[in-house]
Amino acid sequence: MRVIDIENIVTNMKDDARFVLRCEEVFHDKISSAAASILMNKGQKPIVCLTGPSGSGKTTTAMRLREYLENLGVKVCMLSMDNFFLPLDQRPPEASDWESPYCVNRDLLIEDIHRLMDGELVELPVYDFKAGGVGGYKPMQGDKDAVIIAEGIHMLNPLIFDQLRSEATGVYVAPRTRIITHKDRIVRPEQLRVARRMIRDYQAAAIRCVRPSSAPRVSTAASSTTSCRTSRTRASTSTRSTTTSRASSRGI
């Protein structure tokens, strides 16, 4: 696991304009390596299941993979698992946690992936996190020669991946860099991911409040005890907030 002193980061950001470029080059090399593996297996495994913990840079990596492959003349269809959440009123009792795989309409997700593989025109759902349901649909034309990139925190979960395993390549993304701050305090990768998610969701300006199922109902005067949970809505630029953690993302 890589360890970086924050003073080095600050100094390089101020004095060396090539620092960001070098970080981008490291990230590009990882994208290139993952793309080579995908293309090698494309004939038998045209699906890419890309996953990683929250705030790890999944969407950024998926978009960069798509861009890289398209520049090579490869048709790419990209979809996000986040748009396949079940509406709040259709979830089973055990699916109160947004990060539970039981919150996802897994059957529809897998069906749409296969329809894109078959070259069909698919109406993909667009989830409205504020309303807690499907807010609309976006058409996507499939292609039998396309690479289908599906990204989300559960894309390698056996509940989903076991139904795609024979035709899918798995890619895992996560920052692994530790940063040493003032007074030798260590910022762990999971703390970096929390910071990235906070910045991302703040920029997306999509915040919703959810009362934990175990918590008692409270009056308006006592509403400060309500648990606020940010939605998983993504903004295309917000996931690019931390160059150093993106540069250390790992594709497997």
C-alpha positions in Angstrom: 0.0 0.0 0.0 1.4 3.4 -1.0 2.0 6.1 1.5 2.3 9.8 0.6 3.2 12.8 2.8 0.6 15.5 2.3 3.4 18.1 2.3 4.7 16.5 -0.9 1.3 16.7 -2.5 0.8 20.4 -1.5 4.3 21.3 -2.7 3.9 19.5 -6.0 0.5 21.0 -6.6 1.9 24.5 -6.1 5.3 24.3 -7.8 5.1 21.5 -10.4 2.4 21.8 -13.1 3.4 18.4 -14.3 2.4 16.7 -11.1 -1.3 16.3 -12.1 -0.2 15.1 -15.5 1.9 12.4 -14.0 -1.0 11.3 -11.8 -3.2 11.2 -14.9 -0.6 9.1 -16.8 -0.6 6.6 -13.9 -4.3 6.4 -14.0 -4.3 6.1 -17.9 -1.8 3.2 -17.7 -4.2 1.3 -15.4 -7.1 2.0 -17.8 -5.0 0.8 -20.7 -4.2 -2.4 -18.8 -7.8 -3.1 -18.0 -8.9 -2.3 -21.5 -6.3 -4.7 -23.0 -7.7 -7.5 -20.8 -11.3 -6.7 -21.8 -10.4 -6.7 -25.5 -8.6 -10.0 -25.2 -11.7 -11.6 -23.8 -14.3 -9.6 -25.7 -15.3 -12.5 -27.9 -16.5 -14.7 -25.1 -17.0 -12.1 -22.4 -18.4 -8.8 -23.8 -19.7 -7.6 -20.5 -17.6 -5.7 -18.0 -18.9 -5.7 -14.4 -17.1 -2.8 -12.7 -17.3 -2.5 -9.0 -15.7 -0.9 -5.9 -16.7 0.6 -2.6 -18.6 3.9 -2.4 -16.5 6.9 -3.4 -13.9 4.7 -5.1 -14.2 6.3 -8.6 -16.3 3.6 -10.3 -18.1 6.1 -12.6 -15.0 7.9 -13.5 -13.2 4.7 -14.3 -16.2 3.4 -16.3 -16.3 6.6 -18.4 -12.5 6.5 -19.0 -12.7 2.9 -20.1 -15.6 3.7 -22.4 -13.6 6.6 -23.9 -10.4 4.5 -24.3 -12.3 1.7 -26.0 -14.3 4.0 -28.3 -11.0 5.6 -29.4 -10.0 2.2 -30.6 -13.2 1.9 -32.6 -15.1 -0.4 -30.2 -18.8 0.2 -29.6 -19.5 0.6 -25.9 -22.8 0.6 -24.0 -22.5 1.9 -20.5 -25.1 1.7 -17.7 -25.2 2.3 -14.0 -26.6 0.0 -11.4 -27.7 3.1 -9.4 -30.5 3.5 -11.9 -31.9 0.1 -11.1 -32.9 0.7 -7.5 -36.3 -0.5 -6.6 -38.9 2.3 -5.8 -39.1 2.8 -2.0 -42.7 1.5 -1.9 -41.7 -1.8 -3.6 -38.8 -2.8 -1.4 -38.9 -5.8 0.9 -38.5 -5.1 4.7 -34.9 -6.3 4.6 -34.0 -3.7 1.9 -34.0 -0.6 4.0 -30.3 -0.1 3.5 -29.4 1.6 0.3 -26.3 -0.4 0.0 -28.1 -3.8 0.2 -28.2 -5.8 -3.0 -31.9 -6.4 -2.3 -32.6 -2.8 -3.0 -31.7 -3.4 -6.7 -34.0 -4.6 -9.4 -31.6 -7.3 -10.3 -33.8 -9.2 -12.8 -34.3 -6.0 -14.8 -30.7 -5.1 -14.7 -29.6 -8.5 -16.0 -32.4 -8.5 -18.6 -31.4 -5.1 -19.9 -27.7 -6.1 -20.1 -28.6 -9.2 -22.2 -30.9 -7.2 -24.4 -28.1 -4.7 -25.2 -25.9 -7.6 -26.0 -28.5 -8.9 -28.4 -28.5 -5.5 -30.2 -31.9 -4.4 -29.1 -33.1 -0.8 -28.4 -33.5 -0.7 -24.6 -35.4 1.9 -22.5 -33.1 2.1 -19.5 -34.6 3.5 -16.2 -33.3 6.8 -14.7 -33.7 6.7 -11.0 -34.9 9.8 -9.1 -33.4 9.6 -5.7 -35.3 12.6 -4.4 -38.7 11.0 -5.3 -37.5 7.5 -4.4 -38.6 5.9 -7.7 -38.0 5.7 -11.4 -38.1 9.3 -12.8 -38.0 8.4 -16.5 -36.3 6.3 -19.2 -33.4 6.8 -21.5 -33.2 4.8 -24.8 -29.9 3.0 -25.6 -29.2 1.1 -28.8 -27.5 -2.2 -28.2 -25.1 -3.9 -30.5 -24.0 -7.5 -30.8 -20.4 -6.4 -31.2 -20.4 -3.9 -28.3 -18.7 -4.0 -25.0 -21.3 -3.6 -22.2 -19.9 -1.8 -19.2 -22.1 -2.0 -16.1 -20.9 -0.2 -13.0 -22.1 -0.3 -9.4 -21.3 -1.5 -5.9 -22.9 -4.9 -6.4 -21.8 -5.8 -9.9 -19.5 -8.5 -8.5 -22.0 -9.6 -5.9 -22.9 -13.3 -6.5 -26.6 -12.3 -6.6 -25.8 -10.5 -9.9 -22.4 -11.7 -11.1 -23.2 -15.4 -10.9 -25.8 -14.8 -13.7 -23.3 -13.1 -15.9 -20.1 -14.9 -14.9 -19.7 -16.9 -18.1 -19.9 -13.8 -20.3 -18.4 -11.1 -18.1 -15.0 -9.7 -17.0 -14.8 -8.3 -13.5 -13.0 -5.0 -12.7 -12.5 -3.8 -9.2 -11.6 -0.2 -8.4 -10.5 1.3 -5.1 -8.0 3.9 -3.8 -5.2 2.2 -1.9 -3.1 5.2 -1.0 -2.5 6.4 2.6 -1.8 10.0 3.2 0.4 11.3 6.1 -0.9 14.6 7.4 0.5 17.1 9.9 1.7 15.5 13.2 2.1 12.2 11.4 -1.6 11.5 11.3 -2.5 8.8 8.7 -5.6 9.2 6.5 -6.7 5.8 5.5 -8.2 4.9 2.1 -11.7 4.5 3.5 -11.4 8.1 4.9 -10.4 9.3 1.5 -13.4 7.6 0.0 -15.8 9.3 2.6 -14.3 12.7 1.7 -14.7 12.0 -2.0 -18.3 11.0 -1.5 -19.1 14.0 0.6 -17.7 16.3 -2.1 -19.4 14.4 -4.9 -22.8 14.5 -3.2 -22.4 18.1 -2.2 -21.7 19.0 -5.8 -24.6 16.9 -7.0 -26.8 18.8 -4.6 -29.1 15.8 -4.1 -29.5 15.3 -0.4 -32.3 13.4 1.1 -33.1 12.6 4.8 -33.9 9.1 5.9 -35.1 8.1 9.3 -33.4 4.8 10.4 -36.1 2.1 10.7 -35.0 1.4 14.3 -35.3 5.1 15.3 -38.4 6.4 17.0 -40.5 9.1 15.3 -39.6 12.6 16.4 -41.4 15.9 16.4 -40.4 18.8 14.2 -38.8 20.4 17.2 -36.6 17.3 17.7 -35.8 16.8 14.1 -32.1 17.3 14.7 -31.9 13.6 15.6 -33.0 12.6 12.1 -30.3 10.8 10.2 -29.5 12.6 6.9 -28.3 10.3 4.1 -26.9 11.6 0.8 -28.3 10.0 -2.3 -26.1 8.1 -4.7 -26.9 10.5 -7.6 -23.7 11.2 -9.5 -22.4 14.2 -11.3 -20.0 13.6 -14.1 -17.4 15.9 -12.8 -17.7 15.4 -9.1 -16.0 12.0 -9.0 -12.8 13.6 -10.2 -12.3 15.5 -6.9 -9.2 13.7 -5.6 -6.4 13.3 -8.1 -4.2 11.3 -5.8 -6.7 8.7 -4.9 -7.8 8.3 -8.6 -4.2 7.9 -9.6 -3.9 4.9 -7.2 -7.1 3.2 -8.3 -6.6 -0.5 -9.1 -8.2 -2.5 -11.9 -8.2 -6.3 -11.6 
